[in-house]
Every structure is written in structure tokens, then in C-alpha cells.
Amino acid sequence: MKNLVIIFILTLFPMLNHAQKKPQKDEEEAVMKPEKNDDGEWELTVIDTQYDYFLNAIAQPISQYSESYLKSRNTFLVTEWNSYFTSGRYRNVIESSIQYDPSEKYCIKFEYRLYQVFAYVQWKYGLKMNGLGARDSTRF
């Protein structure tokens, strides 16, 4: 009986030790990273069924923007978004940070889709994004 108790404790100890380990920093924080598709173009995938509706029915068309305008706005908006994420504000809406390099040459389509993510979040959740242009923040 004594041996059985010792064996039980020895098998239980590693399980308890494993359960008490804290997740590593990388596992705790979710990061959205832009990635290139098979054609070498930057790609942004949004997994929300209403996002495509928003792009087609509500958002300003891509022709209304220049790439430099979108890049400057996205630089500001990503900083704003990441500060919300790190501070824990709007935790129910912002679940990850965004890794965005302003010196990287993304295509206008990518810059547009990223910009519209911020406009979409404002439209759907009412989260005021200060970096949105006046024509995009007043349309909703």
C-alpha cells in the first residue's frame, strides 16, 4: 500500500508541475502579421462575414484613395490599435496586435483592406478610431 501511494504521488507530481507552467509570451499575445500569397503579393484575410458586405455596400471605393494617403493613415491607425491592445481597452473587440512596417512597400489593395478594417470596426462596434479620415468616420 505504501508503494502504491508513492507511485501515485510520483505520477501526479509531473502533472501538477506542468499545469502550473505559465504560457510563454508568444503564446499569450496574438499578433496579426501581413503575409505574402503564392503570387508574392501582400494579403490580408478578415474572417468576418459582414466585412465583405461592408466593403461592397458601405465603404468608400478603392478609387477614392491614394496609396500614400492609406499608408499614412494605416501607420497611425495601427499604432492606435496596438495601444488599445496593450492597454487592454476594448478587449472584446481587439483580440490581437497588428504587425505593420510603414517602410514596407505593400500594394494599394492591401493598404485599402487594412484601412477598411479600422473603418469596419468603427461601423460594427462603434469603436472610435481617431486615425480615420473625416469622410470615413462620418459616413456611419
DSSP file (Angstrom, degrees, kcal/mol; ACC not computed):
  #  RESIDUE AA STRUCTURE BP1 BP2  ACC     N-H-->O    O-->H-N    N-H-->O    O-->H-N    TCO  KAPPA ALPHA  PHI   PSI    X-CA   Y-CA   Z-CA
    1    1 A M     >        0   0    0      0, 0.0     4,-1.9     0, 0.0     5,-0.2   0.000 360.0 360.0 360.0 -40.9    0.0    0.0    0.0
    2    2 A K  H  >  +     0   0    0      1,-0.2     4,-1.9     2,-0.2     5,-0.1   0.907 360.0  50.1 -61.7 -42.3    2.9    2.3    0.9
    3    3 A N  H  > S+     0   0    0      1,-0.2     4,-2.4     2,-0.2    -1,-0.2   0.866 107.3  54.9 -64.5 -36.4    4.5    1.7   -2.5
    4    4 A L  H  > S+     0   0    0      2,-0.2     4,-2.3     1,-0.2    -1,-0.2   0.889 107.7  48.9 -64.3 -40.8    1.1    2.4   -4.3
    5    5 A V  H  X S+     0   0    0     -4,-1.9     4,-2.4     2,-0.2    -1,-0.2   0.900 111.4  49.7 -65.5 -41.7    0.9    5.8   -2.6
    6    6 A I  H  X S+     0   0    0     -4,-1.9     4,-2.5     2,-0.2    -2,-0.2   0.917 111.6  48.3 -64.9 -43.6    4.5    6.7   -3.5
    7    7 A I  H  X S+     0   0    0     -4,-2.4     4,-2.0     2,-0.2     5,-0.2   0.910 111.1  51.2 -63.0 -42.2    3.8    5.7   -7.2
    8    8 A F  H  X S+     0   0    0     -4,-2.3     4,-1.9     2,-0.2    -2,-0.2   0.921 111.8  46.5 -61.4 -44.2    0.6    7.7   -7.2
    9    9 A I  H  X S+     0   0    0     -4,-2.4     4,-2.3     1,-0.2    -2,-0.2   0.907 111.1  52.1 -65.1 -42.1    2.5   10.8   -5.9
   10   10 A L  H  < S+     0   0    0     -4,-2.5    -1,-0.2     1,-0.2    -2,-0.2   0.848 113.0  44.2 -65.7 -33.6    5.3   10.4   -8.3
   11   11 A T  H  X S+     0   0    0     -4,-2.0     4,-0.7    -5,-0.2    -1,-0.2   0.809 115.0  48.9 -79.1 -29.0    2.9   10.2  -11.3
   12   12 A L  H  X S+     0   0    0     -4,-1.9     4,-2.1    -5,-0.2     5,-0.2   0.834  99.0  67.6 -77.6 -33.3    0.8   13.1  -10.0
   13   13 A F  H  X S+     0   0    0     -4,-2.3     4,-2.4     1,-0.2     5,-0.2   0.901  98.8  48.3 -58.9 -47.8    3.8   15.5   -9.4
   14   14 A P  H  > S+     0   0    0      0, 0.0     4,-2.4     0, 0.0    -1,-0.2   0.874 111.0  52.8 -62.4 -33.8    4.8   16.0  -13.0
   15   15 A M  H  X S+     0   0    0     -4,-0.7     4,-2.0     2,-0.2    -2,-0.2   0.910 110.8  46.0 -66.5 -41.3    1.2   16.7  -14.0
   16   16 A L  H  X S+     0   0    0     -4,-2.1     4,-1.3     2,-0.2    -1,-0.2   0.907 112.5  50.6 -66.1 -41.4    0.9   19.4  -11.3
   17   17 A N  H  < S+     0   0    0     -4,-2.4     4,-0.5     1,-0.2     3,-0.2   0.899 111.3  48.3 -63.5 -41.4    4.2   20.9  -12.3
   18   18 A H  H >< S+     0   0    0     -4,-2.4     3,-0.9     1,-0.2    -1,-0.2   0.879 109.0  53.5 -66.9 -38.2    3.1   21.0  -16.0
   19   19 A A  H 3< S+     0   0    0     -4,-2.0    -1,-0.2     1,-0.2    -2,-0.2   0.766 105.5  54.7 -68.7 -25.4   -0.2   22.6  -15.1
   20   20 A Q  T 3< S+     0   0    0     -4,-1.3    -1,-0.2    -3,-0.2    -2,-0.2   0.561  80.4 113.6 -87.4  -8.6    1.4   25.4  -13.2
   21   21 A K    <   -     0   0    0     -3,-0.9     3,-0.0    -4,-0.5    -3,-0.0  -0.395  67.0-128.3 -64.4 137.1    3.7   26.5  -16.0
   22   22 A K        -     0   0    0     -2,-0.1    -1,-0.1     1,-0.1     3,-0.1  -0.623  28.1-103.8 -83.3 145.3    2.9   29.9  -17.3
   23   23 A P        -     0   0    0      0, 0.0    -1,-0.1     0, 0.0     5,-0.0  -0.382  42.2-104.4 -65.7 147.1    2.4   30.3  -21.1
   24   24 A Q    >>  -     0   0    0      1,-0.1     4,-1.6    -2,-0.0     3,-0.7  -0.270  31.2-104.9 -68.2 160.7    5.3   31.9  -22.9
   25   25 A K  H 3> S+     0   0    0      1,-0.3     4,-1.7     2,-0.2    -1,-0.1   0.863 120.8  54.8 -54.8 -40.3    5.0   35.5  -24.0
   26   26 A D  H 34 S+     0   0    0      1,-0.2    -1,-0.3     2,-0.2     5,-0.1   0.847 107.7  49.3 -65.7 -33.5    4.5   34.4  -27.6
   27   27 A E  H <4 S+     0   0    0     -3,-0.7    -1,-0.2     1,-0.2    -2,-0.2   0.811 108.8  53.7 -75.3 -28.8    1.5   32.2  -26.7
   28   28 A E  H  < S+     0   0    0     -4,-1.6     2,-0.5    -3,-0.1    -2,-0.2   0.900 103.6  58.2 -72.0 -41.7   -0.1   34.9  -24.7
   29   29 A E  S  < S-     0   0    0     -4,-1.7     2,-0.4    67,-0.0    -1,-0.1  -0.797  70.1-151.0-101.5 125.9   -0.2   37.6  -27.4
   30   30 A A        -     0   0    0     -2,-0.5    67,-2.5    65,-0.4     2,-0.4  -0.781  16.8-166.9 -89.4 134.6   -1.9   37.1  -30.7
   31   31 A V  E     -a   97   0A   0     -2,-0.4     2,-0.6    65,-0.2    67,-0.2  -0.986  16.5-143.6-127.4 129.2   -0.3   39.1  -33.5
   32   32 A M  E     -a   98   0A   0     65,-3.4    67,-3.3    -2,-0.4    64,-0.0  -0.827  25.5-173.0 -88.7 121.2   -1.7   39.7  -36.9
   33   33 A K        -     0   0    0     -2,-0.6     2,-0.1    65,-0.2    67,-0.1  -0.953  24.8-121.2-117.4 131.7    1.2   39.6  -39.4
   34   34 A P        -     0   0    0      0, 0.0     2,-0.3     0, 0.0    10,-0.1  -0.472  35.9-169.2 -65.7 141.2    0.9   40.5  -43.1
   35   35 A E  E     -B   43   0B   0      8,-1.1     8,-2.6    -2,-0.1     2,-0.3  -0.948  21.0-117.2-133.0 153.9    1.9   37.6  -45.3
   36   36 A K  E     -B   42   0B   0     -2,-0.3     6,-0.2     6,-0.2     2,-0.0  -0.696  27.2-138.2 -89.4 142.2    2.6   37.2  -49.0
   37   37 A N    >   -     0   0    0      4,-2.9     3,-1.7    -2,-0.3    -1,-0.1  -0.155  41.1 -81.1 -84.5-172.4    0.5   34.9  -51.0
   38   38 A D  T 3  S+     0   0    0      1,-0.3    -1,-0.1     2,-0.1    -2,-0.0   0.764 130.4  56.4 -63.6 -25.6    1.7   32.5  -53.7
   39   39 A D  T 3  S-     0   0    0      2,-0.1    -1,-0.3     1,-0.0     3,-0.1   0.460 118.8-109.4 -85.7  -0.9    1.9   35.3  -56.2
   40   40 A G  S <  S+     0   0    0     -3,-1.7     2,-0.3     1,-0.3    -2,-0.1   0.558  77.0 130.3  85.2   8.6    4.2   37.4  -54.0
   41   41 A E        -     0   0    0      1,-0.1    -4,-2.9    65,-0.0    -1,-0.3  -0.709  65.6-105.3 -95.7 147.9    1.5   39.9  -53.2
   42   42 A W  E     -B   36   0B   0     -2,-0.3     2,-0.4    -6,-0.2    -6,-0.2  -0.475  41.3-160.5 -69.9 140.5    0.7   41.0  -49.6
   43   43 A E  E     -B   35   0B   0     -8,-2.6    -8,-1.1    -2,-0.2     2,-0.4  -0.958  17.3-168.2-130.7 142.3   -2.5   39.6  -48.4
   44   44 A L        -     0   0    0     -2,-0.4     2,-0.5   -10,-0.1    -2,-0.0  -0.985   9.2-167.0-129.9 120.5   -5.0   40.5  -45.6
   45   45 A T        -     0   0    0     -2,-0.4     2,-0.5     2,-0.0    -2,-0.0  -0.933   1.5-166.2-111.4 125.9   -7.7   38.0  -44.7
   46   46 A V        -     0   0    0     -2,-0.5     2,-1.2     2,-0.1     6,-0.1  -0.952   9.4-154.4-112.0 123.7  -10.6   39.1  -42.5
   47   47 A I        +     0   0    0     -2,-0.5     2,-0.3     4,-0.1     3,-0.1  -0.608  58.4 104.1 -99.9  74.2  -12.6   36.3  -41.1
   48   48 A D    >>  -     0   0    0     -2,-1.2     3,-1.4     1,-0.1     4,-0.7  -0.910  62.1-145.4-151.5 121.4  -15.9   38.1  -40.5
   49   49 A T  H 3> S+     0   0    0     -2,-0.3     4,-0.8     1,-0.3     3,-0.3   0.798  99.3  54.9 -62.6 -29.7  -18.8   37.5  -42.9
   50   50 A Q  H 3> S+     0   0    0      1,-0.2     4,-2.7     2,-0.2    -1,-0.3   0.663  90.5  76.0 -79.2 -14.7  -20.0   41.1  -42.6
   51   51 A Y  H <> S+     0   0    0     -3,-1.4     4,-2.6     2,-0.2    -1,-0.2   0.925  95.2  47.7 -63.1 -44.2  -16.7   42.6  -43.6
   52   52 A D  H  X S+     0   0    0     -4,-0.7     4,-2.2    -3,-0.3    -1,-0.2   0.895 111.8  50.8 -64.5 -38.8  -17.2   41.7  -47.3
   53   53 A Y  H  X>S+     0   0    0     -4,-0.8     4,-2.8     2,-0.2     5,-0.5   0.938 109.8  51.0 -60.3 -45.6  -20.7   43.3  -47.1
   54   54 A F  I  X>S+     0   0    0     -4,-2.7     5,-2.9     1,-0.2     4,-2.0   0.925 110.5  48.6 -58.0 -46.8  -19.1   46.4  -45.5
   55   55 A L  I  <5S+     0   0    0     -4,-2.6    -1,-0.2     1,-0.2    -2,-0.2   0.898 118.8  38.9 -60.6 -41.7  -16.5   46.6  -48.3
   56   56 A N  I  <5S+     0   0    0     -4,-2.2    -2,-0.2    -5,-0.2    -1,-0.2   0.810 129.9  23.4 -81.8 -30.9  -19.1   46.2  -51.1
   57   57 A A  I  <5S+     0   0    0     -4,-2.8    -3,-0.2    -5,-0.2    -2,-0.2   0.731 131.7  19.9-110.9 -26.6  -22.0   48.2  -49.7
   58   58 A I  I  <<S+     0   0    0     -4,-2.0    -3,-0.2    -5,-0.5    -4,-0.1   0.789  94.9  87.1-117.7 -42.8  -20.8   50.8  -47.2
   59   59 A A  S   <S-     0   0    0     -5,-2.9     3,-0.1     1,-0.1    77,-0.0  -0.230  83.4-101.5 -65.8 150.2  -17.0   51.5  -47.6
   60   60 A Q        -     0   0    0      1,-0.1    -1,-0.1     2,-0.1    -2,-0.1  -0.416  50.1 -98.6 -61.8 145.8  -15.7   54.2  -50.0
   61   61 A P    >   -     0   0    0      0, 0.0     3,-2.0     0, 0.0     4,-0.1  -0.302  28.2-112.1 -68.3 156.6  -14.4   52.5  -53.2
   62   62 A I  G >  S+     0   0    0      1,-0.3     3,-1.7     2,-0.2    -2,-0.1   0.779 113.0  69.9 -59.5 -28.3  -10.7   52.0  -53.5
   63   63 A S  G 3  S+     0   0    0      1,-0.3    -1,-0.3     3,-0.0    -3,-0.0   0.654  86.3  68.1 -66.7 -14.2  -10.5   54.6  -56.3
   64   64 A Q  G <  S+     0   0    0     -3,-2.0     2,-0.3     2,-0.0    -1,-0.3   0.499  97.6  62.7 -81.8  -3.6  -11.2   57.3  -53.7
   65   65 A Y    <   -     0   0    0     -3,-1.7     2,-0.3    -4,-0.1    47,-0.1  -0.873  68.8-140.8-124.8 152.0   -7.8   56.8  -52.1
   66   66 A S     >  -     0   0    0     -2,-0.3     4,-2.2     1,-0.1     5,-0.2  -0.774  28.8-119.4-101.4 157.9   -4.2   57.2  -53.0
   67   67 A E  H  > S+     0   0    0     -2,-0.3     4,-2.5     1,-0.2     5,-0.2   0.881 114.1  52.5 -64.4 -37.7   -1.7   54.6  -51.7
   68   68 A S  H  > S+     0   0    0      2,-0.2     4,-2.2     1,-0.2    -1,-0.2   0.885 108.5  50.9 -67.0 -37.3    0.3   57.3  -49.8
   69   69 A Y  H  > S+     0   0    0      2,-0.2     4,-2.2     1,-0.2    -2,-0.2   0.944 112.7  45.7 -62.3 -47.9   -2.9   58.5  -48.1
   70   70 A L  H  X S+     0   0    0     -4,-2.2     4,-3.0     1,-0.2     5,-0.2   0.897 111.4  52.3 -63.3 -41.3   -3.7   55.0  -47.0
   71   71 A K  H  X S+     0   0    0     -4,-2.5     4,-2.1     2,-0.2    -1,-0.2   0.916 111.0  46.4 -62.5 -43.9   -0.2   54.2  -45.9
   72   72 A S  H  X S+     0   0    0     -4,-2.2     4,-1.5     2,-0.2    -1,-0.2   0.902 115.8  45.8 -67.8 -39.4    0.0   57.4  -43.7
   73   73 A R  H  X S+     0   0    0     -4,-2.2     4,-3.1    -5,-0.2    -2,-0.2   0.914 111.8  51.2 -67.5 -42.9   -3.4   56.6  -42.1
   74   74 A N  H  X S+     0   0    0     -4,-3.0     4,-2.9     1,-0.2     5,-0.3   0.872 105.4  56.3 -63.8 -36.8   -2.6   53.0  -41.6
   75   75 A T  H  X S+     0   0    0     -4,-2.1     4,-1.4    -5,-0.2    -1,-0.2   0.935 113.9  39.8 -59.0 -46.2    0.6   53.9  -39.8
   76   76 A F  H  X S+     0   0    0     -4,-1.5     4,-2.3     2,-0.2    -2,-0.2   0.923 116.5  49.8 -68.4 -45.3   -1.3   56.0  -37.3
   77   77 A L  H  X S+     0   0    0     -4,-3.1     4,-3.0     1,-0.2    -2,-0.2   0.870 108.4  51.9 -65.8 -38.2   -4.3   53.6  -37.0
   78   78 A V  H  X S+     0   0    0     -4,-2.9     4,-2.9     2,-0.2    20,-0.3   0.907 110.4  49.6 -64.8 -40.4   -2.0   50.5  -36.4
   79   79 A T  H  X S+     0   0    0     -4,-1.4     4,-1.9    -5,-0.3    -2,-0.2   0.925 113.1  46.5 -61.9 -44.4   -0.3   52.5  -33.6
   80   80 A E  H  X S+     0   0    0     -4,-2.3     4,-1.9     2,-0.2    -2,-0.2   0.929 113.7  48.7 -62.0 -46.2   -3.7   53.4  -32.1
   81   81 A W  H  X S+     0   0    0     -4,-3.0     4,-2.3     1,-0.2    -2,-0.2   0.930 111.6  48.7 -59.7 -48.9   -4.9   49.8  -32.4
   82   82 A N  H  X S+     0   0    0     -4,-2.9     4,-2.7     1,-0.2    -1,-0.2   0.832 108.4  53.8 -65.6 -32.2   -1.8   48.4  -30.8
   83   83 A S  H  X S+     0   0    0     -4,-1.9     4,-1.8    -5,-0.2     6,-0.3   0.889 109.0  49.0 -69.2 -36.7   -2.0   50.8  -27.9
   84   84 A Y  H  X>S+     0   0    0     -4,-1.9     5,-1.1     2,-0.2     4,-1.1   0.914 112.7  49.3 -62.9 -42.3   -5.6   49.7  -27.3
   85   85 A F  H ><5S+     0   0    0     -4,-2.3     3,-0.6     1,-0.2    -2,-0.2   0.946 112.6  44.8 -64.0 -49.2   -4.5   46.1  -27.4
   86   86 A T  H 3<5S+     0   0    0     -4,-2.7    -1,-0.2     1,-0.2    -2,-0.2   0.829 114.3  49.3 -68.0 -30.8   -1.5   46.5  -25.0
   87   87 A S  H 3<5S-     0   0    0     -4,-1.8    -1,-0.2    -5,-0.2    -2,-0.2   0.665 109.3-123.5 -80.7 -15.3   -3.6   48.6  -22.6
   88   88 A G  T X<5 +     0   0    0     -4,-1.1     3,-0.8    -3,-0.6    -3,-0.2   0.512  59.5 147.7  85.3   4.1   -6.4   46.0  -22.6
   89   89 A R  T 3 < +     0   0    0     -5,-1.1    -1,-0.3    -6,-0.3     5,-0.2  -0.471  68.6  12.5 -71.6 146.0   -9.0   48.6  -23.7
   90   90 A Y  T >> S+     0   0    0     -2,-0.1     4,-3.1     1,-0.1     3,-1.9   0.873  77.1 166.6  56.6  41.3  -11.8   47.3  -25.9
   91   91 A R  T <4  +     0   0    0     -3,-0.8    -1,-0.1     1,-0.3    -2,-0.1   0.781  69.9  59.2 -57.8 -29.9  -10.7   43.7  -25.1
   92   92 A N  T 34 S+     0   0    0      1,-0.1    -1,-0.3     3,-0.0     3,-0.1   0.671 118.7  28.9 -75.9 -15.1  -14.0   42.3  -26.5
   93   93 A V  T <4 S+     0   0    0     -3,-1.9     2,-0.9     1,-0.2    -2,-0.2   0.787 115.3  56.6-107.9 -47.2  -13.2   43.9  -29.9
   94   94 A I     <  +     0   0    0     -4,-3.1    -1,-0.2    -5,-0.2     3,-0.1  -0.791  54.2 159.7 -97.1 105.1   -9.4   44.0  -30.2
   95   95 A E        +     0   0    0     -2,-0.9   -65,-0.4    -3,-0.1     2,-0.3   0.458  61.6  23.9-105.4  -3.8   -8.0   40.5  -29.7
   96   96 A S  S    S-     0   0    0    -67,-0.1   -65,-0.2   -65,-0.0     2,-0.2  -0.989  72.5-114.5-154.8 159.9   -4.6   40.9  -31.3
   97   97 A S  E     -a   31   0A   0    -67,-2.5   -65,-3.4    -2,-0.3     2,-0.5  -0.491  31.1-124.8 -88.9 169.1   -2.0   43.4  -32.1
   98   98 A I  E     -a   32   0A   0    -20,-0.3     2,-0.8   -67,-0.2   -65,-0.2  -0.970   8.0-148.5-120.0 127.9   -1.0   44.2  -35.7
   99   99 A Q        +     0   0    0    -67,-3.3     2,-0.4    -2,-0.5   -68,-0.0  -0.853  32.7 161.9 -95.3 110.6    2.5   43.9  -37.0
  100  100 A Y        -     0   0    0     -2,-0.8     3,-0.1   -67,-0.1    -2,-0.1  -0.997  27.6-156.3-135.5 128.2    2.8   46.6  -39.7
  101  101 A D    >   -     0   0    0     -2,-0.4     3,-1.7     1,-0.1   -26,-0.0  -0.910   2.3-161.7-108.5 108.7    6.0   48.0  -41.1
  102  102 A P  T 3  S+     0   0    0      0, 0.0    -1,-0.1     0, 0.0     4,-0.1   0.730  91.4  58.0 -62.8 -20.7    5.5   51.5  -42.6
  103  103 A S  T 3  S+     0   0    0      2,-0.1     2,-0.2    -3,-0.1    -2,-0.0   0.630  86.4  98.1 -83.8 -11.7    8.7   51.2  -44.6
  104  104 A E  S <  S-     0   0    0     -3,-1.7     2,-1.2     1,-0.1     0, 0.0  -0.508  79.3-125.1 -75.0 143.6    7.5   48.1  -46.3
  105  105 A K        +     0   0    0     -2,-0.2     2,-0.2     0, 0.0    -1,-0.1  -0.732  38.2 174.4 -92.9  89.4    6.0   48.5  -49.8
  106  106 A Y        -     0   0    0     -2,-1.2     2,-0.1    -4,-0.1   -35,-0.1  -0.510  35.0-103.5 -84.4 162.6    2.6   46.9  -49.6
  107  107 A C     >  -     0   0    0     -2,-0.2     4,-2.4     1,-0.1     3,-0.2  -0.454  27.8-109.9 -83.9 163.3    0.2   47.2  -52.5
  108  108 A I  H  > S+     0   0    0      1,-0.2     4,-2.8     2,-0.2     5,-0.2   0.853 118.2  58.5 -61.8 -34.5   -2.7   49.6  -52.6
  109  109 A K  H  > S+     0   0    0      2,-0.2     4,-2.4     1,-0.2    -1,-0.2   0.917 108.7  44.5 -61.9 -43.2   -5.2   46.7  -52.3
  110  110 A F  H  > S+     0   0    0     -3,-0.2     4,-2.6     2,-0.2     5,-0.2   0.937 113.7  49.4 -65.2 -46.8   -3.5   45.6  -49.0
  111  111 A E  H  X S+     0   0    0     -4,-2.4     4,-2.3     1,-0.2    -2,-0.2   0.894 112.5  49.2 -59.8 -40.4   -3.4   49.2  -47.7
  112  112 A Y  H  X S+     0   0    0     -4,-2.8     4,-2.5     2,-0.2    -1,-0.2   0.937 111.2  47.6 -64.2 -48.7   -7.1   49.7  -48.6
  113  113 A R  H  X S+     0   0    0     -4,-2.4     4,-1.1     1,-0.2    -2,-0.2   0.891 113.1  48.9 -63.4 -38.9   -8.2   46.4  -47.0
  114  114 A L  H >X S+     0   0    0     -4,-2.6     4,-1.2     2,-0.2     3,-0.6   0.933 111.5  49.0 -65.3 -45.3   -6.3   47.2  -43.8
  115  115 A Y  H 3X S+     0   0    0     -4,-2.3     4,-1.7     1,-0.2     3,-0.4   0.899 109.1  53.1 -59.6 -41.2   -7.7   50.8  -43.6
  116  116 A Q  H 3X S+     0   0    0     -4,-2.5     4,-2.6     1,-0.2    -1,-0.2   0.728  97.7  65.6 -70.6 -21.2  -11.2   49.4  -44.1
  117  117 A V  H <X S+     0   0    0     -4,-1.1     4,-2.3    -3,-0.6    -1,-0.2   0.927 104.9  45.0 -61.5 -43.6  -10.7   47.0  -41.2
  118  118 A F  H  X S+     0   0    0     -4,-1.2     4,-1.9    -3,-0.4    -2,-0.2   0.902 114.0  48.2 -67.4 -40.9  -10.5   50.1  -38.9
  119  119 A A  H  X S+     0   0    0     -4,-1.7     4,-2.5     1,-0.2    -1,-0.2   0.894 111.5  51.8 -64.7 -38.7  -13.5   51.7  -40.6
  120  120 A Y  H  X S+     0   0    0     -4,-2.6     4,-3.4     2,-0.2     5,-0.4   0.909 107.0  51.8 -63.9 -43.7  -15.4   48.4  -40.2
  121  121 A V  H  X S+     0   0    0     -4,-2.3     4,-2.1     1,-0.2     6,-1.1   0.889 112.0  47.3 -62.5 -38.4  -14.6   48.1  -36.5
  122  122 A Q  H  X S+     0   0    0     -4,-1.9     4,-1.3     4,-0.2    -1,-0.2   0.922 115.7  45.5 -66.8 -42.8  -15.9   51.6  -36.0
  123  123 A W  H  < S+     0   0    0     -4,-2.5    -2,-0.2     2,-0.2    -3,-0.2   0.937 122.1  34.5 -65.9 -48.2  -19.0   50.8  -38.1
  124  124 A K  H  < S+     0   0    0     -4,-3.4    -3,-0.2     1,-0.1    -2,-0.2   0.901 133.5  22.8 -78.1 -42.2  -19.8   47.5  -36.5
  125  125 A Y  H  < S-     0   0    0     -4,-2.1    -3,-0.2    -5,-0.4    -2,-0.2   0.509  95.9-121.4-107.9  -6.6  -18.7   48.0  -32.9
  126  126 A G     <  +     0   0    0     -4,-1.3     2,-0.8    -5,-0.4    -4,-0.2   0.687  55.1 156.7  73.9  16.9  -18.9   51.8  -32.5
  127  127 A L        -     0   0    0     -6,-1.1     2,-0.4    -9,-0.1    -1,-0.2  -0.685  41.5-132.6 -80.1 111.3  -15.2   51.9  -31.6
  128  128 A K        -     0   0    0     -2,-0.8     2,-0.7    -3,-0.1     3,-0.1  -0.504  18.8-164.1 -69.7 119.1  -14.0   55.4  -32.4
  129  129 A M    >   -     0   0    0     -2,-0.4     3,-1.5     1,-0.1   -52,-0.1  -0.927   6.1-159.8-106.1 111.3  -10.7   55.3  -34.4
  130  130 A N  T 3  S+     0   0    0     -2,-0.7    -1,-0.1     1,-0.3   -53,-0.1   0.715  85.1  63.4 -65.4 -22.6   -9.1   58.7  -34.3
  131  131 A G  T 3  S+     0   0    0    -55,-0.1    -1,-0.3   -54,-0.1   -54,-0.2   0.547  76.8 108.2 -82.9  -6.2   -6.9   58.0  -37.3
  132  132 A L  S <  S-     0   0    0     -3,-1.5     5,-0.0     1,-0.1   -17,-0.0  -0.436  77.1-108.2 -70.6 145.0   -9.8   57.5  -39.8
  133  133 A G    >>  -     0   0    0     -2,-0.1     4,-2.1     1,-0.1     3,-0.8  -0.282  29.0-108.8 -67.3 158.9  -10.3   60.3  -42.3
  134  134 A A  H 3> S+     0   0    0      1,-0.3     4,-1.5     2,-0.2     5,-0.2   0.864 117.7  54.1 -59.5 -38.9  -13.3   62.6  -41.9
  135  135 A R  H 34 S+     0   0    0      1,-0.2     4,-0.4     2,-0.2    -1,-0.3   0.776 112.8  43.9 -70.2 -23.8  -15.1   61.1  -44.9
  136  136 A D  H <4 S+     0   0    0     -3,-0.8     4,-0.3     2,-0.1    -2,-0.2   0.797 113.8  47.1 -89.8 -30.5  -14.9   57.6  -43.5
  137  137 A S  H  < S+     0   0    0     -4,-2.1     3,-0.2     1,-0.2    -2,-0.2   0.716 112.7  48.8 -85.3 -19.2  -15.8   58.4  -39.8
  138  138 A T  S  < S+     0   0    0     -4,-1.5    -1,-0.2    -5,-0.2    -2,-0.1   0.601  93.4  75.4 -93.9 -11.7  -18.8   60.5  -40.6
  139  139 A R              0   0    0     -4,-0.4    -1,-0.2     1,-0.3    -2,-0.1   0.711 360.0 360.0 -71.9 -19.7  -20.4   58.1  -43.1
  140  140 A F              0   0    0     -4,-0.3    -1,-0.3    -3,-0.2    -2,-0.1   0.450 360.0 360.0 -95.6 360.0  -21.6   55.7  -40.4
